[in-house]
Amino acid sequence: MLRVSSFLKMALYLSSVNTAQPHYYYTLSIHAKPGARSSSLAQVPQLADEAVEVRIAAPPVEGQANAELVDFIGETLEYEWRALKAAEEESSKKGESAASFLETYLKDTSYRTLMDQRRPVEVGNDAAEKGKKKKKGDGGKPAAAVVVPKKVAVALAKGTTSKNKMLTVEFPAEYEVVVALIEKAAKE
């Protein structure tokens, strides 16, 4: 029998959108602070944070801060994604596995914690009985193909007039990688 812990640590500021492709479409909660000298992540987000603190280099006038926020988050995530892919390409040339590469590249983030929770744990003798149980089948229908976004896309979903914003993010990586890249960007 596979059991996954009922209490999983997830980043409160990032959640999967409930769609047919939940692993690549997210909502990102932001606490925006407009009027800064330059746009930046104010601090390294913790898993318990309800929003990512972002300083915006635009005044809160006529949507300027909102446009700057969307551009900044989009550019930041795109930069981190490209850096990850470039480093991954270099490590594959050296013969390093993808899993060990991610462990190394994202070592100072919560990536390992999130991945450890994701793996189900075998419990009891049910693993041997697994093949004996009748399954109500899917009728032989193939599973729906997973559609991975080809690029990073960010849009404002909610919060056009307040400091608390909700962005929709399309990102060509799984949840744990997105959380780790946001943390990595905040540390730079």
C-alpha positions in Angstrom: 0.0 0.0 0.0 1.3 3.4 -0.9 0.9 6.2 1.6 1.7 9.8 1.2 1.9 11.9 4.4 -1.3 13.8 5.0 0.7 16.8 6.1 2.8 18.0 3.2 4.9 21.1 3.3 4.0 23.2 0.3 4.9 26.7 -0.5 1.8 28.7 0.5 2.6 31.4 -2.0 2.5 29.1 -5.0 -0.3 26.7 -5.9 -1.1 24.6 -8.9 -4.1 25.7 -10.9 -6.8 23.0 -11.0 -6.7 22.1 -14.6 -6.0 19.1 -16.7 -2.3 20.0 -16.6 -1.8 20.9 -12.9 2.0 20.6 -12.9 2.8 23.5 -15.3 0.1 26.1 -14.5 0.4 28.0 -11.2 -1.0 30.9 -9.2 1.7 33.0 -7.4 0.7 35.3 -4.5 2.6 38.5 -4.3 2.8 41.3 -1.8 3.9 44.3 -4.0 5.8 47.3 -2.6 5.8 49.9 -5.4 8.0 53.0 -5.6 11.4 51.2 -5.0 14.6 52.2 -6.7 14.8 48.9 -8.5 12.6 45.9 -8.8 13.7 42.9 -6.7 12.5 40.1 -4.5 12.5 41.7 -1.1 13.5 38.5 0.8 14.0 34.8 0.3 10.5 33.3 0.5 9.9 30.6 3.1 7.5 27.7 2.5 5.2 29.2 5.2 5.0 32.6 3.6 1.6 33.4 2.1 3.1 35.8 -0.5 6.4 36.6 -2.1 7.5 40.1 -1.1 8.5 42.1 -4.2 9.8 45.7 -4.5 8.6 47.3 -7.7 10.5 50.2 -9.4 7.4 51.9 -10.6 4.8 54.2 -8.9 1.3 52.8 -8.2 -0.2 55.1 -10.8 -2.3 54.0 -13.8 -1.2 50.4 -13.7 2.5 51.1 -14.0 3.4 49.1 -11.0 1.2 46.2 -12.2 2.9 46.2 -15.6 6.4 46.4 -14.0 5.5 43.5 -11.6 4.4 41.2 -14.4 7.4 42.1 -16.4 9.8 41.7 -13.5 8.4 38.3 -12.4 8.3 37.1 -16.0 11.9 38.2 -16.7 13.2 36.7 -13.4 11.6 33.3 -13.9 12.8 33.3 -17.6 16.3 34.1 -16.5 16.4 31.4 -13.8 14.9 28.9 -16.3 17.5 29.7 -18.9 20.3 29.5 -16.3 19.0 26.1 -15.2 18.8 24.7 -18.7 22.3 26.0 -19.6 23.8 24.4 -16.5 21.8 21.2 -17.2 23.3 21.0 -20.7 26.8 21.4 -19.3 26.3 18.7 -16.7 24.8 16.3 -19.3 28.0 16.7 -21.4 29.9 15.6 -18.3 27.6 12.5 -18.0 25.9 13.7 -14.8 22.3 12.4 -14.4 19.4 14.8 -14.4 18.4 14.0 -10.9 21.8 14.6 -9.4 22.2 17.7 -11.4 19.0 19.2 -9.9 20.1 18.2 -6.4 23.4 20.1 -6.9 22.0 23.1 -8.8 19.2 23.7 -6.3 21.1 22.6 -3.2 20.5 25.7 -1.1 16.7 25.8 -1.6 13.7 23.8 -0.3 13.9 21.5 -3.4 15.1 18.5 -1.5 12.5 18.9 1.2 9.7 19.1 -1.3 10.9 16.2 -3.4 11.3 14.0 -0.3 7.6 14.6 0.6 6.5 13.8 -2.9 7.8 10.2 -2.9 5.2 7.8 -1.6 6.3 5.2 0.9 5.7 1.4 0.7 3.8 0.2 3.8 3.0 -3.4 4.8 2.6 -6.4 2.6 0.2 -4.8 0.2 2.9 -4.4 -2.4 2.9 -8.2 -2.9 -0.9 -8.2 -3.1 -1.0 -5.4 -5.6 -1.2 -7.7 -8.6 -4.0 -9.8 -7.2 -6.5 -7.0 -6.8 -9.2 -6.3 -9.4 -9.0 -2.9 -10.9 -11.8 -1.0 -12.4 -10.1 0.0 -15.5 -10.0 3.0 -17.7 -11.4 0.9 -20.5 -8.1 0.7 -22.3 -8.2 4.4 -23.0 -4.8 6.1 -23.2 -4.1 8.8 -20.7 -4.3 12.4 -21.8 -1.0 13.7 -23.1 0.8 16.2 -20.9 1.2 19.5 -22.5 4.3 21.3 -21.2 4.4 25.1 -21.9 7.3 26.0 -24.2 8.1 29.2 -22.4 7.5 31.2 -19.2 4.3 33.3 -19.3 3.1 35.6 -16.4 -0.2 37.5 -16.2 -2.0 39.5 -13.5 -5.0 37.5 -12.4 -6.2 39.5 -9.3 -5.3 42.6 -7.3 -5.2 45.5 -9.8 -5.7 48.1 -7.0 -4.1 46.5 -3.9 -0.7 45.6 -2.8 -1.7 41.9 -2.6 -1.6 40.5 -6.1 -2.2 37.1 -7.7 -0.3 36.2 -10.8 -0.9 33.3 -13.1 2.3 31.6 -14.2 2.9 29.1 -17.0 6.2 27.4 -16.4 7.8 24.4 -18.1 8.8 22.7 -14.9 7.2 21.0 -12.0 6.1 22.6 -8.7 9.2 21.8 -6.7 11.6 23.3 -9.3 9.5 26.5 -9.6 9.6 27.0 -5.8 13.3 26.4 -5.8 14.0 28.8 -8.6 12.0 31.6 -6.9 14.1 31.0 -3.8 17.3 31.0 -5.9 16.4 34.2 -7.6 15.7 35.9 -4.2 19.2 34.9 -3.0 21.0 36.5 -6.0 
